Amino acid sequence: MPAEDRRHTRRRVRLAWSAMLLVATALGCRSAADPSLAPLPAWDPGRAEVVVWEADDFLFAQDRALEASGLDALGTDLYLVSEKYARLLIVEQAPAPAVRTVRLAVPRHAELEGIAVSSRALLVCDEAHAAVYETRLATVERALDGRDRRAVPLRALKLRGVAVRGGKLGFEGIELDPASGDVLLLLERSQAGPGTCVSTLFRLRRRDDELLLRGSPLTIELADCAWRLTGLEWYRGRLLALRTQFPGERYEVITIDLLTGAATVVLDLTELLRSVVAAGLGNNVEGIAVAEDGALWLVSDNAVTGTIDDDLPPPAAERSLLLRIPAASP
């Protein structure tokens, strides 16, 4: 890699399209699920930054077909998964963004779409097999330290009461409710009638190696079947999700009322995410996370492929987008 390119990978490129951005708005009403919740902060897309990382394995740099979909934050680190190449990528933000890669042992042709990380465990959902896998975070840390370079084994958790088949429209997001420990699992889209689609949220409680459906699935209405939900994040007692319109038309961060399924837009990112295409970045944003400093992070799937047998990602036409949007100044 030329020296100029290496220098480029170490800096954060501030977006220069602020004239086209829509101003973030804070949530103006309290959730029906919990009237004591504090308002969400506004995020400032005018100060958004494209974060460029340097990977310990060049095959997982941003110019590869990573198809990064799931994203979560723990402490100062970000965790994301490469959808079809069975890799966990840990982004260390300081002093310069750097990625360490860990191999994951998952079934052949898995499509890892969502990730949730706690202080003890890591969960991922597999769209192709309609499955949820788990591993201990300590096992991941051993692999990172080089004490064990084998692929990290993930075990499947049995799903009880969730009638979803694997395929292209399946599990797209996963999150942990920090209060109850329940697992929230997102089905991105399904048809509810002629020309009518909904997204579905399953609340699951843990029992040994099983995840059991708690109550009835929650449906979130979509304007039409070009829309879907992708990516979940728990923040300040609320569940955030990404709502997007295909192909690359509209992008919204919403909150989901966990009693009614009503969605409230808290941030419209349409103009911002349309604008990044001119810089050669993929804008099929699927992952969402909020870091401990309150910044909103997004990651894009930068390739479209069918079932593949390659072990490593090829070069991509567009670079994977990792975007940081800081909270607005008070």
N, C-alpha and C positions, 0 to 999 in steps of 0.2 A: 504494500500500500504506500503511495507517495507521501512524503512528509506533509505536504499541504493538506491531503485528505485526512491524515491522522490528526492534524491540528483541528480540522473541521469537526471531527467526531467528538472532540473534547469540549466543545462550546455549545451553549444553548442558544438556539437561533430564535430571537424574538420575532414574532409575527408582525408584519408591517401593514397589515390590512385593517387597521383599527377603524378606518372610515366606513368599512362595510359591516362592522360588527353590531349586533344587537346588544343592548345593555341588559345585564342579568338583573333579575328581580327577586327579591326575597319573598318567601312564602307569606302571603298576607293573612291567612286564617289558620287556626289551629286544627289539628287532626281530630276527626270525630272519635278516633280510637283512644285518644288521651289528651284531654283538654289542658293538661298542665305542661305540655311540651313548649320549649323555648323556640322562637322563630329560627328558621334556617338562615344562615348568612347569605348575602348576595355574592356571587362569583363575578370576577371582572374579566370578561373575554378580551377587553382591550389590552390587557397585559399578558395574554396567553403566550406560552413558549412551546416551541417544538423542541423536545429533548432528544439529543443525539447521543447514543451510547456506544461504548467500545466493548465488544464481546470477547470473552476468553476463548471462544471458538468462532472463527470468522464465518463459519457456515450459519451462524445465528446472529449475524449483523442485520441491520434494517433493510439492506438491499437484497435480502433473501426472501423467498416465499414463505414467510413464517406462519401466515394465517393465524396471527395472535388474536384470540377472542376473549379469554377470561383474564380478569385483572383484579387484584386485591392488594391492600396495603397492611403492613404490620410494622409498627415503629416507623423507622425512616426508610424501610425497604419496600419495594414493590414486587409482587409475585405475579407472573403471567405464564400462560401455557401456550406452546405452539401446537395448534389444533391437530395436525396430522403427523407430527414428527416426534411425538412422545418425549418432549423436553419441557422441563420447568425452567423458566428464566427468572433469576432474582436480580433486580435492578438496585444497585447500591448508588445512592444519589450523591454522596460526597466523598472526596472533593470534586471529582468529575464522574459523570454517570458511567457506570461500568456494569456489565452483565456477566453473571456466572451461570453456567448451564448445568443442569442435572438431568440424567436420563431417567425415564419413568418406565416401569414394566407394566404395560397395559395390553389388552387384547389387540390382535391384528386388526388394522383398519379402524381403530378407535378415532373418534373426533372429539377432542377435549375442548369444550366450549366455555365452561364456567369454572371458577375457582373461589374457594373460601378458605381463609387462613385464620387460625386462632393461635394462642400461645402454646397449644399442645398438639394440634392436629391440622392437617391439610385435606380438604375435600375437593374433588373435581367431578364434574358431570360429563358424561359421554353421550353425545347426541346419536351417534350411529348405533349404539347398543342399548340405548335407553337405560343407562346405568349410572350409579354413583359410586366412586371409589374413595378410599381413605388411606392415609398413611400418617405416621407420627412425625411431627415436625423435627424431633430429635434425629430421626433417621435421615431426613433431608440435610440437616446440619452436619451429620457425619460425612455424607457424600460431599458436601461443600468443603469440608476441612481436608478432604483427600484421604480420610481414614478408610473409606469404602467406596471404590469407584464403580462398583456394579450398579446396574439399573435399580433405582429405588422401587421396591415392590409395593403395589397398591392393591388393597383387597376390596372386593365388591361388597357393598351393603345391600341386603335384600330389601326390595321395595314392596310394601304391603298396602294394598288399596289404591295403587297408582296404575291405571290401565293405559300405558303409553307404549307404543311400539317404536323401535329404533328407526331412523331414517333421516331425511334431509330437514324436516321440520320437527324438531324434538326439543330436548332439554337444552336451554340456551343460557341459563344463569342459575347460580346457587349462592345462598347466603346463610349465615347463622344468626339467629335471634339471640343477642347477648343476655337478655333477661331470662328467657325460658330454656335456652339451649336447643330450641327447635331448629330444624333445617327447613329453609324455604327454597323450593325448587320451582323453576320457571319453565313452562312450555311456551315457546315463543309465539306460536300462532296455530289455530285450528279453525275449521269452518263450522259456524254455528247455524248456518242457513244459506239460502241462495244469495251470494254476494256479500255475506256477513261473516266476519271473523272475530274471534276473541283470543286473548292470551289468557293462560290459566296458571294460577299460583297454588302450589300444594304446600301445606304446612305439615311437617313430618316430625314425630317424636322418636327419639332414639330408644331402642331396647336391644341391648347386646349388639349383635351384628345386623340388626334390622332397623329399617325406618318405616314407621307405621303412620298412615294418614290420620291426622287429627282434624276432625270436623269435615265439612264439605269443601271441595276445591273452590277457590275464589276466582271468578272470571272478571277480566278487565276488558271492557268493550273497546274495539278498534273502529276507526271511521270507515275503513274498508279493508279488503284483503291485501292491499299493497303495504299496509302498516304491520309492525310487529314490535314486541318488546324483547330486549336483549340486555343482559348485564344487570346485576343487582348489587346494591350497597346499603348497609345499615348505617345510618348516621343520625345522631342526636334523637334517637328514639323513633326515627321514621325510616321507611323503606324507599330508597331511591331506585329508579330504573331508567334505562334508555329506551326511548320510543323513536323508531326510525321509519321512514317511508322509502321504499325501493322505487327506482334505483338512484340513490344519492340525492334525493329530493329534499327531505326535511329531517331535522334532528332535534329532539327535545329531551331534556332531563325532567323527569316527573317524580312526584311522590304518589304512592299507592295507599289509599285508606284500607287498612286491613280488616275493617268491618264491612265495608260496602263494595270495595273494588273500584271506587271512584279515583280517577287520576287527576292530578293538578300539575300543570306545567310550572316549573320553577326556573327554568333556563332554556332559552331557545338558541341553539347553536347552528342553525341552518346556514347563515351567511358565512360564518367562520369556517365551517367544515366544507362548504362548497369551494371556498377560496384556496384551500391547501392543495387542491389538485394541480393548480398551475405550477406549484413547486415540485411536482413529481411525487407527491405523497398520496398514499391510499386513504380514502375517507370513509370506508365501510367500517365505521366505528362500532364496536361490539362490547368492549369492556369498560367498566367504570369503577373508580375507587376514590375515597377521600382519605388523604394522609393525615397524620397527627397534627400538622400545622393548619389544617382546614382547606388545603388546596385540593381542587378537583382534578383527577387524572383520567385520561381516556386513552384507549389503544385501539388501533385499527387492524382488521384482517386485510392484508395487502395482496391477496391472491384468490383466485377462484379455480378450484380443481375438483375433479371427481374423486372416485376411489383411486388411491395410488399405492404402489408397492415400493417406492423409493424410501430409503432410510433417512436421507438428508435432504433439506430443502434446496431447490435450484434457485438461480437468480430470478428476481422478480422485476416486472416492468415498473412497478411503483414501490416506493419505500414504505415500510411500516411506520405509521404515525404514533408517536408517544407524545401526548399533549398535556401540559400542566396549566391549569387556570387558577390563579391565586384568588383567595377571598378578597372581596372589595374592602378598601380601607374604610374604617368607621367614619 
